[in-house]
Amino acid sequence: MILLRSLAFNIAFYSSLIIQMIVWTPFYFLSPRKQAWFVPKFWVRSSLWLQEKLAGTKSEITGQENLPTGSFILAPKHQSFWDAIAFLPDIPDALYILKRELTWIPFFGWYIAKMRMIGIDRGSRSKALKAAVAATKAELARNPRQLIIYPEGTRRAPGDEPAYKWGIVELYAQLGVPVVPVAHVAGLYWPRRKFLRYPGTIKARYLPPIPPGLEREEFMRRLVAETEAACDQLLIDAAGSDNPPPLPPTAVRRLKQLESEPQRPA
């Protein structure tokens, strides 16, 4: 049953993407940029609806009261394609830093160019980071946008050892805006590099923003500690739910570690 429902969702998901990109093209490219955001946000909402109806996987995102007004950095955990799209409806004017090669893809690249995303060459990490900081500064000076960046860079399995990169620290220090960590365990339900989608409820939470101006080490310590603590709690909740998804070895190992840790006083 899960196989069939996953197949139905994947077919519908990618078909919807192609069809909507074609159908919405006149409106998207003729509209002002901020008005054109309706198109990708509608696609995200329709995709999450398809996920719920076909795969039986609901999405529950809380903590919207923690999203500041104006410019800020959104820093989600990165576990699956779900977290690449699910937060867009809550973000007024999202900004992504991505590989420049993506802008060369027909249709998809044109959609990216419309929203003035930041494309960088990743040959040299130090040069790429400097270019990303400079381009982001310039874009935020033009518009109060919200940079979405994944602190660990690549997708990691739920419960895996955290591997936060220092790139977000440089962006935090240079941009001078709040950072909103985002906790979730979407990889339990929409696993990375896997076809199956598991029923249940993906729960994600926008955490209280980390204010600008902290020392770099203190910022990194808070970002890791607050994000991982919230993810641990969501992992415990998912594992103890009425219909828990299959747990990867990393999640099983992390749950055992949490069981062996001394209880913290309330």
The 8 nearest C-alpha neighbors of each residue, nearest first, counted from 0:
[[1, 3, 2, 4, 5, 54, 6, 197],
 [2, 0, 4, 3, 5, 197, 195, 196],
 [1, 3, 5, 0, 4, 6, 195, 196],
 [4, 2, 6, 0, 5, 1, 7, 8],
 [3, 5, 54, 7, 1, 6, 2, 53],
 [6, 4, 8, 2, 196, 195, 3, 7],
 [5, 7, 3, 9, 4, 8, 2, 10],
 [8, 6, 4, 10, 5, 9, 11, 3],
 [7, 9, 11, 5, 53, 6, 10, 12],
 [10, 8, 12, 6, 11, 7, 5, 13],
 [9, 11, 7, 8, 12, 13, 14, 6],
 [10, 12, 8, 14, 9, 13, 15, 7],
 [13, 11, 9, 15, 10, 14, 8, 46],
 [12, 14, 16, 15, 10, 11, 9, 17],
 [15, 13, 11, 17, 16, 12, 10, 18],
 [14, 16, 18, 12, 13, 17, 19, 11],
 [15, 17, 13, 19, 14, 18, 20, 12],
 [16, 18, 20, 14, 15, 19, 13, 21],
 [19, 17, 15, 21, 20, 16, 22, 14],
 [20, 18, 22, 21, 16, 17, 23, 15],
 [19, 21, 17, 18, 23, 22, 24, 16],
 [20, 22, 18, 19, 24, 23, 17, 25],
 [23, 21, 19, 24, 20, 18, 25, 26],
 [22, 24, 26, 20, 21, 19, 25, 27],
 [23, 25, 27, 21, 26, 22, 20, 28],
 [26, 24, 27, 28, 23, 29, 22, 30],
 [27, 25, 29, 23, 24, 28, 30, 35],
 [28, 26, 35, 24, 30, 25, 29, 23],
 [27, 29, 30, 25, 26, 24, 113, 35],
 [28, 30, 26, 27, 25, 31, 24, 35],
 [31, 29, 27, 35, 28, 26, 34, 32],
 [32, 30, 34, 33, 35, 29, 28, 27],
 [31, 33, 35, 34, 30, 114, 113, 36],
 [34, 32, 35, 36, 31, 92, 37, 30],
 [33, 35, 36, 31, 32, 37, 30, 27],
 [36, 34, 27, 32, 37, 33, 30, 38],
 [37, 35, 38, 34, 33, 39, 40, 32],
 [36, 38, 35, 40, 41, 39, 34, 33],
 [37, 39, 41, 36, 40, 35, 42, 27],
 [40, 38, 42, 41, 36, 37, 43, 35],
 [39, 41, 43, 88, 37, 42, 38, 87],
 [42, 40, 44, 38, 39, 43, 37, 45],
 [41, 43, 39, 45, 40, 44, 46, 38],
 [44, 42, 46, 40, 41, 45, 39, 47],
 [45, 43, 41, 47, 46, 42, 48, 40],
 [44, 46, 48, 42, 43, 47, 41, 49],
 [47, 45, 43, 49, 48, 44, 42, 50],
 [48, 46, 50, 44, 49, 45, 43, 51],
 [47, 49, 45, 51, 46, 50, 44, 52],
 [50, 48, 46, 52, 51, 47, 53, 45],
 [51, 49, 47, 54, 48, 53, 56, 52],
 [50, 52, 56, 55, 57, 48, 49, 54],
 [51, 53, 49, 55, 50, 54, 48, 56],
 [54, 52, 8, 50, 49, 4, 55, 51],
 [55, 53, 4, 50, 56, 5, 51, 8],
 [54, 56, 51, 198, 52, 53, 50, 57],
 [57, 55, 198, 51, 199, 54, 200, 50],
 [56, 58, 200, 51, 201, 199, 55, 59],
 [59, 57, 201, 200, 202, 60, 56, 47],
 [58, 60, 202, 201, 203, 61, 57, 200],
 [61, 59, 203, 204, 202, 58, 62, 205],
 [62, 60, 204, 63, 205, 203, 59, 202],
 [61, 63, 205, 64, 204, 65, 206, 60],
 [62, 64, 65, 66, 61, 205, 89, 60],
 [63, 65, 62, 66, 67, 205, 61, 207],
 [66, 64, 207, 63, 62, 67, 205, 206],
 [65, 67, 63, 64, 68, 179, 208, 205],
 [68, 66, 65, 69, 71, 208, 70, 177],
 [67, 69, 70, 66, 71, 143, 91, 145],
 [68, 70, 143, 67, 144, 71, 145, 142],
 [69, 71, 143, 144, 145, 176, 68, 139],
 [70, 72, 145, 177, 176, 178, 146, 73],
 [71, 73, 178, 146, 145, 147, 179, 74],
 [72, 74, 147, 179, 178, 146, 180, 148],
 [75, 73, 180, 148, 149, 181, 179, 147],
 [76, 74, 181, 149, 180, 77, 182, 73],
 [75, 77, 182, 149, 181, 78, 183, 74],
 [78, 76, 154, 149, 79, 75, 82, 155],
 [79, 77, 154, 186, 155, 156, 185, 191],
 [80, 78, 191, 81, 186, 190, 82, 189],
 [79, 81, 83, 82, 84, 78, 191, 189],
 [82, 80, 79, 83, 84, 85, 185, 189],
 [81, 83, 85, 84, 80, 79, 77, 86],
 [84, 82, 80, 81, 85, 79, 86, 77],
 [83, 85, 82, 81, 86, 87, 43, 80],
 [86, 84, 82, 87, 81, 83, 43, 88],
 [87, 85, 89, 88, 84, 90, 82, 83],
 [86, 88, 90, 89, 85, 84, 40, 93],
 [89, 87, 40, 90, 86, 85, 43, 44],
 [90, 88, 87, 86, 91, 63, 85, 66],
 [89, 91, 87, 88, 92, 93, 86, 145],
 [92, 90, 93, 89, 144, 145, 88, 87],
 [93, 91, 144, 90, 145, 94, 33, 36],
 [94, 92, 145, 90, 146, 144, 91, 147],
 [93, 95, 146, 145, 116, 147, 144, 92],
 [96, 94, 116, 147, 146, 97, 117, 93],
 [95, 97, 117, 118, 116, 94, 131, 98],
 [98, 96, 118, 95, 117, 99, 119, 101],
 [97, 99, 118, 119, 100, 101, 120, 121],
 [98, 100, 118, 119, 101, 102, 120, 97],
 [101, 99, 102, 103, 98, 104, 118, 120],
 [102, 100, 103, 99, 104, 98, 108, 97],
 [101, 108, 103, 100, 104, 99, 111, 112],
 [102, 104, 101, 108, 100, 105, 99, 109],
 [105, 103, 108, 102, 107, 101, 106, 100],
 [106, 104, 107, 108, 103, 109, 102, 110],
 [105, 107, 109, 108, 110, 104, 20, 21],
 [108, 106, 110, 109, 105, 104, 111, 102],
 [109, 107, 102, 104, 111, 103, 110, 106],
 [110, 108, 106, 112, 111, 107, 113, 105],
 [109, 111, 107, 113, 108, 112, 106, 114],
 [112, 110, 108, 109, 113, 114, 116, 107],
 [111, 113, 109, 115, 114, 110, 108, 116],
 [112, 114, 110, 111, 115, 109, 32, 28],
 [113, 115, 112, 111, 116, 32, 110, 94],
 [116, 114, 112, 113, 117, 111, 94, 138],
 [117, 115, 95, 114, 94, 111, 112, 118],
 [118, 116, 96, 97, 95, 115, 119, 134],
 [119, 117, 99, 97, 98, 96, 116, 120],
 [118, 120, 99, 98, 127, 121, 97, 117],
 [119, 121, 122, 99, 127, 98, 118, 123],
 [122, 120, 123, 127, 124, 119, 98, 126],
 [121, 123, 120, 124, 127, 126, 125, 119],
 [124, 122, 126, 121, 125, 127, 120, 128],
 [125, 123, 127, 126, 128, 121, 122, 129],
 [124, 126, 128, 127, 123, 129, 130, 121],
 [125, 127, 129, 123, 128, 124, 130, 121],
 [128, 126, 124, 130, 125, 129, 121, 123],
 [127, 129, 131, 125, 130, 126, 124, 132],
 [128, 130, 126, 132, 131, 127, 133, 125],
 [131, 129, 127, 133, 128, 132, 134, 126],
 [130, 132, 128, 134, 129, 133, 135, 127],
 [133, 131, 135, 129, 130, 134, 136, 128],
 [132, 134, 130, 136, 131, 135, 129, 137],
 [133, 135, 137, 131, 136, 132, 130, 138],
 [136, 134, 138, 132, 137, 133, 131, 139],
 [137, 135, 133, 139, 134, 138, 132, 140],
 [136, 138, 140, 134, 135, 139, 133, 141],
 [137, 139, 135, 141, 140, 136, 134, 142],
 [140, 138, 142, 136, 141, 143, 137, 144],
 [139, 141, 137, 138, 142, 136, 143, 135],
 [142, 140, 138, 139, 137, 143, 144, 136],
 [141, 143, 139, 144, 140, 138, 70, 92],
 [144, 142, 70, 69, 139, 145, 141, 140],
 [145, 143, 70, 92, 142, 139, 93, 94],
 [144, 146, 93, 71, 70, 72, 94, 92],
 [145, 147, 94, 72, 93, 95, 73, 148],
 [148, 146, 73, 95, 72, 94, 74, 145],
 [149, 147, 74, 150, 146, 73, 95, 75],
 [148, 150, 152, 74, 151, 75, 77, 76],
 [151, 149, 163, 152, 164, 167, 148, 74],
 [152, 150, 163, 162, 164, 149, 153, 77],
 [151, 153, 149, 150, 154, 164, 77, 163],
 [154, 152, 151, 155, 77, 149, 78, 150],
 [155, 153, 78, 77, 79, 152, 156, 191],
 [154, 156, 78, 77, 153, 159, 157, 191],
 [155, 157, 159, 78, 158, 186, 249, 154],
 [158, 156, 250, 159, 186, 184, 249, 155],
 [157, 159, 250, 249, 253, 156, 160, 252],
 [160, 158, 249, 156, 157, 161, 155, 250],
 [159, 161, 162, 158, 249, 253, 155, 156],
 [162, 160, 163, 159, 151, 223, 227, 158],
 [161, 163, 151, 160, 164, 150, 152, 159],
 [164, 162, 151, 150, 161, 165, 223, 152],
 [163, 165, 151, 166, 150, 162, 167, 152],
 [164, 166, 168, 167, 169, 163, 150, 219],
 [167, 165, 169, 168, 164, 170, 128, 150],
 [166, 168, 170, 169, 165, 150, 171, 164],
 [169, 167, 171, 165, 166, 170, 172, 215],
 [168, 170, 172, 166, 167, 171, 173, 165],
 [169, 171, 167, 173, 168, 172, 174, 132],
 [172, 170, 168, 169, 174, 173, 175, 167],
 [173, 171, 169, 170, 175, 174, 168, 215],
 [172, 174, 170, 171, 175, 169, 132, 136],
 [175, 173, 171, 176, 170, 172, 136, 132],
 [174, 176, 211, 173, 172, 171, 212, 177],
 [175, 177, 71, 211, 174, 70, 178, 171],
 [178, 176, 210, 211, 71, 209, 208, 72],
 [177, 179, 72, 209, 208, 71, 73, 180],
 [178, 180, 208, 73, 74, 206, 72, 209],
 [181, 179, 74, 206, 75, 226, 73, 205],
 [180, 182, 75, 205, 204, 74, 206, 76],
 [183, 181, 230, 204, 203, 226, 229, 76],
 [182, 184, 203, 230, 185, 202, 233, 204],
 [185, 183, 186, 157, 187, 234, 230, 233],
 [184, 186, 187, 201, 188, 183, 189, 78],
 [187, 185, 190, 78, 189, 184, 188, 79],
 [186, 188, 185, 190, 189, 184, 244, 157],
 [187, 189, 197, 186, 185, 196, 190, 244],
 [188, 190, 186, 196, 185, 187, 79, 191],
 [191, 189, 186, 193, 187, 79, 188, 192],
 [190, 192, 79, 193, 78, 186, 189, 154],
 [191, 193, 190, 194, 79, 189, 80, 195],
 [194, 192, 191, 190, 195, 189, 196, 79],
 [193, 195, 196, 192, 5, 6, 190, 9],
 [196, 194, 5, 193, 197, 2, 189, 1],
 [197, 195, 189, 5, 188, 54, 194, 198],
 [196, 198, 188, 244, 195, 56, 199, 189],
 [199, 197, 56, 55, 54, 196, 188, 200],
 [198, 200, 56, 57, 55, 197, 201, 242],
 [201, 199, 57, 56, 58, 202, 59, 198],
 [200, 202, 58, 185, 59, 57, 203, 199],
 [201, 203, 59, 60, 183, 200, 58, 204],
 [204, 202, 183, 60, 182, 59, 61, 201],
 [203, 205, 61, 182, 62, 60, 181, 206],
 [204, 206, 62, 181, 180, 61, 63, 65],
 [205, 207, 180, 181, 204, 179, 208, 65],
 [208, 206, 65, 179, 209, 205, 180, 66],
 [209, 207, 179, 178, 177, 210, 206, 65],
 [208, 210, 178, 177, 179, 207, 211, 218],
 [211, 209, 177, 208, 212, 178, 176, 213],
 [212, 210, 177, 176, 175, 213, 209, 171],
 [211, 213, 214, 210, 175, 172, 176, 171],
 [214, 212, 218, 211, 215, 217, 210, 172],
 [213, 215, 217, 216, 218, 212, 172, 219],
 [214, 216, 218, 217, 168, 213, 219, 172],
 [215, 217, 219, 218, 214, 220, 213, 168],
 [218, 216, 220, 214, 219, 215, 221, 213],
 [217, 219, 215, 221, 216, 220, 213, 222],
 [220, 218, 222, 216, 221, 217, 223, 215],
 [219, 221, 217, 218, 223, 222, 224, 216],
 [222, 220, 224, 218, 219, 223, 225, 217],
 [221, 223, 219, 220, 225, 224, 226, 218],
 [224, 222, 226, 220, 221, 225, 227, 219],
 [223, 225, 221, 227, 226, 222, 220, 228],
 [226, 224, 228, 222, 227, 223, 221, 229],
 [225, 227, 229, 223, 228, 224, 182, 222],
 [226, 228, 230, 229, 224, 225, 223, 231],
 [229, 227, 231, 225, 230, 226, 224, 232],
 [228, 230, 232, 226, 231, 227, 182, 225],
 [231, 229, 227, 233, 182, 232, 228, 183],
 [232, 230, 234, 228, 229, 233, 227, 235],
 [231, 233, 235, 229, 234, 230, 236, 228],
 [232, 234, 236, 230, 235, 231, 237, 229],
 [235, 233, 231, 237, 232, 236, 230, 238],
 [234, 236, 232, 238, 233, 237, 239, 231],
 [237, 235, 233, 239, 234, 238, 240, 232],
 [238, 236, 234, 240, 239, 235, 243, 233],
 [239, 237, 235, 243, 236, 240, 234, 244],
 [238, 240, 236, 237, 235, 243, 241, 242],
 [239, 241, 237, 243, 242, 238, 236, 235],
 [242, 240, 243, 239, 238, 237, 199, 244],
 [241, 243, 240, 244, 199, 198, 239, 238],
 [244, 242, 240, 238, 237, 241, 239, 245],
 [245, 243, 246, 197, 187, 188, 242, 198],
 [246, 244, 247, 243, 187, 197, 188, 238],
 [245, 247, 250, 244, 251, 248, 187, 238],
 [246, 248, 250, 249, 251, 245, 157, 156],
 [249, 247, 251, 250, 252, 246, 158, 253],
 [248, 250, 158, 159, 252, 247, 251, 253],
 [251, 249, 158, 253, 247, 252, 248, 157],
 [252, 250, 248, 254, 253, 249, 246, 255],
 [251, 253, 249, 255, 250, 254, 248, 256],
 [252, 254, 256, 250, 158, 255, 251, 249],
 [255, 253, 257, 251, 256, 252, 250, 258],
 [254, 256, 258, 252, 253, 257, 251, 259],
 [257, 255, 253, 259, 254, 258, 260, 252],
 [256, 258, 254, 260, 255, 259, 253, 231],
 [259, 257, 255, 256, 260, 254, 261, 253],
 [258, 260, 256, 257, 255, 261, 254, 262],
 [259, 261, 257, 258, 256, 262, 263, 255],
 [262, 260, 263, 259, 258, 257, 264, 256],
 [263, 261, 260, 264, 258, 265, 259, 257],
 [262, 264, 261, 265, 260, 257, 258, 259],
 [265, 263, 262, 261, 260, 228, 257, 258],
 [264, 263, 262, 261, 228, 232, 260, 229]]
